[in-house]
Amino acid sequence: MNKFANTPLDAPSITTATTDGQPTIVHWSLILLLSMLWGSSFILMKFGLEAFTFTQVASWRLFLAFLVLSLFWLRISFKAITLNDWKYILVVALFGSGIPPFLFTLAQTHIPSAIAGVLNALTPLGTIFIGALFFSNRFNNNQIAGVVVGLLGAVLIMFLRADGNFEGNYLYSLPIVFACLCYGIGANTIKNKLQHLSPITITTAAFTLIGPPAGIYLWYSGAFTQVATDTASQQALGYLTILGVLGTAFALLMFNYLIKSVSALFASTVTYLMPIVSIGWGYYFGEALSWVHGIGMALILAGVWLTGRKKA
């Protein structure tokens, strides 16, 4: 039986006490806060891309998050992490945190930040797909329908413009689809393999593996020298600091807490509100969205809703 199948996205009751993995008012409050942080991340990446390459923007995000999380080294016991745990932490580090930022920044070199935020709503569907493929979780009929409907919405966004013609940059939407699958791998790994470790331990250990390589790349790519000599780069780094500290380090701590205390699928429902935030920022800064994009987003969110319904 799929342990996520009976966890509704629109939980009917919100209480202040945790019972058998059911979300509480605290959990829903964290979902709202995460939606603001992660929904704003796409416009922050766009600002970073005005001065840095897409690989540098992603590396800054990882390296700055690593610097913040290193403050927690004294709060955790690395001795408590077994060799087998490190194997799964590496999976979480790469797929849950390391690879997606590069895929998103690559995509945003050609597509608007608002569209990136909308496509990111595929994450719950990726979580379910990966759970069924690698973690022996079984699809129910609602989840199958949700995946189909959500993918249809993604196809509309990726391939069609408002006039019905094919979008020339659709290939640059594909990295976001792969990023959503990566998030699914990370979330399911935490829920199924690392339940005995705290969110702080998982997140800090993961960034201990990927943060230093990101810093080394920034050094050899000349990013540090660029910041020291270029005013525009300094301003861009300010945006990326917000992205790395709040939108990555602290947001991941909250996200991993939600995975462990409720479920991977519940945590991924932050993507319900993220598109609204990303579209709001995109509209404010002059990004144009068509009616096709609105229909596509509605279909994706409808698919996410379907996947969270209890099996009849």
Buried (B, 14 or more C-beta within 10 A) or exposed (E): EBBBBBBBBEBEEEEEEEEEBBBBEBBBEBBEBBBBBBBBBBBBBBBBBEBBBBBBBBBBBBBBBBBBBBEBEEEBEEEEBEEEBBEBBBBBBBBBBBBBBBBBBBBBBBBBBBBBBBBBBBBBBBBBBBBBEEBEBEBBEBBBBBBEBBBBBBBBBBBBEEEEEEBEEBEBBBBBBBBBBBBBBBBBBBBBBBEEBBBBBBBBBBBBBBBBBBBEBBEEBEBBEBBEEEEEBEBBBEBBBBBBBBBBBBBBBBBBBBBBBBBBBBBBBBBBBBBBBBBBBBEEEEBEBBEBBBBBBBBBBBBBBBBBBEEE
